[in-house]
């Protein structure tokens, strides 16, 4: 009982660490690395990996692992529905395997044999009912995962899914903001050229575009330079 109690203590400590990371200012890549490292420790896992779904290609891509195995880290992407992780992503439900080296559903059995991987617990990363990836833990010896262990990994996976989704939303909103700001600057620069050089709106735009292409600059950078030059003239 004492050993089991200690196990639960470790699990809750791990969840606390992951929760703190999610609300911190760490980069997403660092958070994912921390998640797989802590999860591997608490689940006593030989390898823990986090895969994200590329929706366009319908493939799972390894984004974080604490494994130092080059063979494992360079595994090819999995198609949605392919292998264990692919099935988990497609069905949105956890799957346990007692020995991946003997399970015909497992795609990379040679790598499993080479790296000494045995049992696998694979759970979906879900946010708002949508699967965005998969979290895997492997053991080096046969292990039947208890319901409590599956629940713990599901909790970690759900927390991970939230931080990943939030990071994507922040990136998208930042890109949209930058595009709007760039458009405003280009419009202002066009107005300056139209007034100073008596150009049409189309010609002013083409002049900015051509200068940007010829000098390998963004149109925003060219627009900012035009505005700055204009402001210096008028002061």
Secondary structure per residue as TSV (DSSP state, phi and psi in degrees):
chain	resnum	aa	ss	phi	psi
A	1	X	-	360.0	-40.2
A	2	X	H	-60.2	-42.7
A	3	X	H	-64.7	-40.2
A	4	X	H	-66.0	-39.5
A	5	X	H	-63.6	-41.3
A	6	X	H	-62.6	-37.9
A	7	X	H	-60.9	-44.2
A	8	X	H	-64.8	-37.4
A	9	X	H	-60.9	-45.4
A	10	X	H	-61.0	-40.6
A	11	X	H	-62.8	-46.0
A	12	X	H	-68.9	-34.1
A	13	X	H	-63.7	-40.9
A	14	X	H	-63.5	-44.0
A	15	X	H	-62.8	-36.9
A	16	X	H	-64.6	-42.5
A	17	X	H	-61.7	-43.7
A	18	X	H	-66.8	-41.1
A	19	X	H	-60.5	-42.6
A	20	X	H	-64.1	-40.0
A	21	X	H	-64.0	-39.1
A	22	X	H	-64.9	-33.9
A	23	X	T	-94.6	6.6
A	24	X	S	-91.4	-177.7
A	25	X	S	-98.0	19.2
A	26	X	-	-67.4	151.5
A	27	X	-	-69.5	153.5
A	28	X	H	-55.4	-43.2
A	29	X	H	-58.4	-41.1
A	30	X	H	-68.9	-37.9
A	31	X	H	-64.7	-44.2
A	32	X	H	-63.4	-39.5
A	33	X	H	-63.4	-42.0
A	34	X	H	-64.4	-40.4
A	35	X	H	-60.0	-48.1
A	36	X	H	-69.7	-33.7
A	37	X	H	-67.6	-49.9
A	38	X	H	-65.3	-41.9
A	39	X	H	-62.1	-42.1
A	40	X	H	-61.2	-39.9
A	41	X	H	-66.2	-48.5
A	42	X	H	-73.1	-30.1
A	43	X	T	-91.6	1.7
A	44	X	T	53.1	49.5
A	45	X	-	-100.3	140.5
A	46	X	S	-71.7	-42.6
A	47	X	E	-137.7	135.9
A	48	X	E	-124.8	132.6
A	49	X	E	-135.8	147.4
A	50	X	E	-119.7	122.4
A	51	X	E	-115.3	139.4
A	52	X	E	-111.9	149.2
A	53	X	E	-87.3	123.1
A	54	X	E	-88.1	103.8
A	55	X	T	-64.3	-37.4
A	56	X	T	-64.4	-44.6
A	57	X	T	-90.0	-10.3
A	58	X	T	55.1	50.2
A	59	X	E	-130.7	149.8
A	60	X	E	-96.3	129.6
A	61	X	E	-119.6	130.4
A	62	X	E	-67.1	122.3
A	63	X	E	-111.0	-21.6
A	64	X	E	-157.8	141.1
A	65	X	E	-160.1	149.5
A	66	X	-	-95.2	6.5
A	67	X	-	-72.9	141.8
A	68	X	-	-98.8	3.3
A	69	X	-	-74.8	117.6
A	70	X	H	-66.3	-38.0
A	71	X	H	-62.4	-43.0
A	72	X	H	-70.0	-45.8
A	73	X	H	-64.8	-24.3
A	74	X	T	-100.7	18.5
A	75	X	-	-58.6	141.9
A	76	X	-	-65.3	156.5
A	77	X	-	-61.7	151.2
A	78	X	E	-102.8	135.1
A	79	X	E	-72.2	149.9
A	80	X	T	-58.2	124.7
A	81	X	T	92.8	-8.9
A	82	X	S	-92.3	136.7
A	83	X	H	66.7	-171.0
A	84	X	H	-69.9	-53.1
A	85	X	H	-61.7	-37.9
A	86	X	H	-63.2	-37.2
A	87	X	H	-69.7	-40.2
A	88	X	H	-61.3	-42.6
A	89	X	H	-65.4	-39.5
A	90	X	H	-73.6	-41.2
A	91	X	H	-89.9	-20.9
A	92	X	-	71.5	25.0
A	93	X	S	-132.7	147.8
A	94	X	-	-67.7	150.6
A	95	X	E	-131.6	136.1
A	96	X	E	-114.0	144.4
A	97	X	E	-132.1	127.5
A	98	X	S	-70.3	-39.1
A	99	X	-	-148.6	105.0
A	100	X	T	-66.4	-22.7
A	101	X	T	-69.8	-18.4
A	102	X	T	-113.6	-4.4
A	103	X	-	-90.9	117.9
A	104	X	T	-64.0	-19.5
A	105	X	T	-72.6	-23.3
A	106	X	-	-79.7	125.7
A	107	X	S	-75.2	-44.5
A	108	X	-	-101.7	59.4
A	109	X	H	-66.2	-33.1
A	110	X	H	-64.4	-42.4
A	111	X	H	-65.2	-39.7
A	112	X	H	-60.5	-42.8
A	113	X	H	-65.8	-44.2
A	114	X	H	-63.5	-39.6
A	115	X	H	-92.6	-1.0
A	116	X	T	71.1	36.5
A	117	X	-	-89.9	141.5
A	118	X	-	-127.2	-87.0
A	119	X	-	-83.4	151.1
A	120	X	E	-135.4	135.8
A	121	X	E	-120.2	119.9
A	122	X	E	-122.3	124.2
A	123	X	E	-126.8	151.3
A	124	X	E	-79.1	148.1
A	125	X	E	-94.4	110.0
A	126	X	E	-122.5	139.2
A	127	X	E	-139.1	126.9
A	128	X	T	54.1	38.8
A	129	X	T	79.0	1.1
A	130	X	E	-107.6	131.3
A	131	X	E	-80.9	124.6
A	132	X	E	-115.1	-4.4
A	133	X	E	174.9	-166.1
A	134	X	E	-143.3	143.6
A	135	X	E	-116.3	125.3
A	136	X	E	-116.2	140.8
A	137	X	E	-129.8	134.4
A	138	X	E	-116.1	147.0
A	139	X	-	-111.4	162.7
A	140	X	S	-92.9	-10.6
A	141	X	S	-129.0	158.5
A	142	X	-	-56.8	131.3
A	143	X	-	-147.9	126.8
A	144	X	-	-92.7	110.7
A	145	X	-	-68.4	126.5
A	146	X	-	-75.9	162.6
A	147	X	H	-58.5	-38.4
A	148	X	H	-62.9	-39.7
A	149	X	H	-67.2	-40.3
A	150	X	H	-63.5	-42.3
A	151	X	H	-63.7	-40.2
A	152	X	H	-61.9	-47.1
A	153	X	H	-66.8	-34.1
A	154	X	H	-64.5	-38.2
A	155	X	H	-64.4	-45.8
A	156	X	H	-59.8	-44.3
A	157	X	H	-62.6	-41.7
A	158	X	H	-64.4	-41.2
A	159	X	H	-64.3	-41.6
A	160	X	H	-62.6	-42.2
A	161	X	H	-61.3	-37.9
A	162	X	H	-64.5	-46.4
A	163	X	H	-67.2	-36.8
A	164	X	H	-65.5	-46.0
A	165	X	H	-62.8	-42.7
A	166	X	H	-62.3	-40.5
A	167	X	H	-63.8	-40.9
A	168	X	H	-64.7	-41.5
A	169	X	H	-65.1	-40.4
A	170	X	H	-63.8	-41.5
A	171	X	H	-63.4	-44.8
A	172	X	H	-62.4	-44.0
A	173	X	H	-67.5	-34.6
A	174	X	H	-65.5	-42.6
A	175	X	H	-63.0	-42.9
A	176	X	H	-62.7	-43.5
A	177	X	H	-61.4	-44.5
A	178	X	H	-64.9	-38.2
A	179	X	H	-65.9	-40.6
A	180	X	H	-64.9	-42.1
A	181	X	H	-64.1	-40.5
A	182	X	H	-63.7	-42.3
A	183	X	H	-61.3	-42.9
A	184	X	H	-62.0	-42.7
A	185	X	H	-65.8	-41.7
A	186	X	H	-65.0	-40.1
A	187	X	H	-61.9	-42.1
A	188	X	H	-66.3	-41.5
A	189	X	H	-65.7	-38.7
A	190	X	H	-59.9	-43.7
A	191	X	H	-60.6	-38.9
A	192	X	H	-65.7	-46.8
A	193	X	H	-64.2	-40.1
A	194	X	H	-61.2	-39.0
A	195	X	H	-78.0	-46.3
A	196	X	H	-75.9	-34.7
A	197	X	S	-113.8	7.9
A	198	X	-	54.6	47.2
A	199	X	-	-100.6	156.7
A	200	X	-	-75.7	165.9
A	201	X	H	-60.8	-41.6
A	202	X	H	-65.2	-42.7
A	203	X	H	-66.8	-38.1
A	204	X	H	-63.6	-42.1
A	205	X	H	-63.7	-45.9
A	206	X	H	-63.2	-34.7
A	207	X	H	-65.9	-43.9
A	208	X	H	-62.8	-45.0
A	209	X	H	-62.8	-45.8
A	210	X	H	-64.0	-43.5
A	211	X	H	-63.2	-40.1
A	212	X	H	-62.5	-44.7
A	213	X	H	-68.2	-43.4
A	214	X	H	-64.9	-32.1
A	215	X	T	-107.4	10.3
A	216	X	T	52.5	47.4
A	217	X	-	-119.4	159.0
A	218	X	-	-78.6	156.1
A	219	X	H	-63.5	-29.7
A	220	X	H	-64.2	-44.2
A	221	X	H	-61.4	-42.0
A	222	X	H	-65.2	-43.0
A	223	X	H	-61.6	-42.5
A	224	X	H	-62.4	-38.7
A	225	X	H	-66.6	-40.7
A	226	X	H	-63.5	-43.7
A	227	X	H	-65.1	-43.6
A	228	X	H	-63.4	-44.5
A	229	X	H	-60.9	-42.5
A	230	X	H	-62.4	-43.6
A	231	X	H	-65.8	-37.2
A	232	X	H	-67.2	-33.5
A	233	X	H	-69.3	-37.0
A	234	X	H	-87.0	-4.2
A	235	X	-	-92.5	360.0
